Amino acid sequence: MDFHETHPGGNRIPWLDAYEKGPARSAMSEQRVAPLYEDGLERAYPYDPSLSPRHQGIPKGYGGNSNSSDKTNVLSDIIRRMPTSTLILAIALIILLVAAGIGGGIGASIAAKESKQCSITTVESTSAICTPEPTTRANATTTSSGVYTVETNALLPLDCPGLDSTPQTSTFAHRTSTFQMYCRNAYTYDQNKALLSIIVYSLHDCLQACVSFNHYVNSDNCTAVMFFSNLTSKLSESEANCFMATDTGSSSLKTDPEGNNLVTALIN
């Protein structure tokens, strides 16, 4: 059956006849793949996928499959849209960070160099300050190699006549000896009683030399010492200023021209 839209009077609508006979009607008929479904005055046509809107994909540059050029374009677009004040502030901040990094690196390099130079100076200074000093009071000088040049023209400290009749004690290892002091006095030299003659730079060293001698020979052979404080006169004469003897008592003592530059010590 063929239904046509009509006026209430039963006449056909002129534009409908023209449409059914025109080229648009023919083109639509050719695209049909199934019969028309007619229901009263409403015409229904089958679904044609070619007439539906096509799916459009997400533009490149958004999502996970963007390439480097797309990212660059996005970054350039962000920079172009950035306010001028913000852009200037960002550039200034970048310059400040770069300058701070360079300055910090230069400062660290200078500090490391100065620390190295300071360490070298400290080592050299310590070497000069920490050079061992002699245990005596005599003046001494050092060479650049650190070897001492002993001063031979010196007057060593000696508390005479204050030492007269004042006992002095000296200890070496487990041995201790007490000496009676006699300023300005010397015992008579006897080759058969002489034990040892050495150079020392204090009365203490001379007394301890006598005690150590007795310690090593395990005896009381050393009983008397003479100490001369004037190195200038005694070294040129005897090449020693500390003399040790045995079997010597106060009866052998006599006044010596050295005066207060000489003291004799006898073990009690």
C-alpha positions, 0 to 999 in steps of 0.5 A, a space after each residue: 500500500 502506498 500512503 500519501 499525505 493529503 489535505 483534509 479535503 483529500 487532495 495530495 500535497 504538491 511539494 510531497 509529489 515533487 519530492 517523491 519524483 525529484 533527484 533527492 528522492 532517487 538518491 535516498 532510494 539508492 542508499 536504502 539497504 532494506 524496505 521502508 517501514 511506514 506507519 501512518 504519516 511517519 516514514 522511517 528509514 533503516 540506519 546507515 552508518 555512512 550518514 552518522 558523525 565519524 569519531 574524531 580522535 584526540 589531537 596529538 600533543 595531548 596524552 601519552 603519545 606526544 612527541 618532543 616537538 609537540 611538547 616544545 610547542 606547548 611550552 612555547 605557548 605557555 611562555 607566550 601567554 605568561 604575563 611580562 612581569 612574571 616572565 621577568 621575575 622568572 628570568 631574574 630568579 634563574 640568573 640569581 640561582 646560576 650566579 649563586 652556584 658559580 659564586 659558591 663553587 669559586 668560594 669553595 675552591 678558594 677556601 680549599 686552596 687557603 686551607 691547604 696553604 694554611 696546613 703547609 704553613 702550620 706544618 712548617 711552623 710546628 717543625 720550627 716550634 717543636 724542635 727539641 730543646 736541651 735539658 740544660 740552661 745553656 744557650 744553643 742555636 740550631 741549623 736548618 737541618 735541626 742539628 744543635 750547635 752547643 754554646 761553649 762560651 757560657 756561664 751556667 747557673 749555679 746557686 753558690 754560695 747558697 748551696 753551702 751545707 745544703 744537702 741535694 738528693 738525686 735519683 736514678 732508677 731505683 737508686 737514690 743518693 744524698 750529696 753534701 754541697 761545698 761551694 768554692 772548694 775542689 778536691 785534690 785530683 788523683 788519677 787513681 781515684 778519678 772515674 769519669 769526666 763529662 760535659 753537662 749543662 746543670 748541677 743536677 745532670 752532674 749529680 745524676 751522672 754519679 748516681 747512674 754510674 753506681 747503678 750500672 756498675 752496681 756499687 758505690 764507687 762514685 762518692 764525689 763530683 766537682 761541677 764547674 759552671 764556667 764553660 769558657 775556661 773549663 772546656 778549653 782547659 780540661 774538655 769537661 766540666 763535671 768530674 767524678 771520683 771515688 774514695 774522696 772525703 771532705 779532708 781533701 777539699 781546698 779553696 779553688 780560684 774558680 770561686 762561686 763558679 765551682 761546687 764539690 758534692 760528696 755523698 754522705 
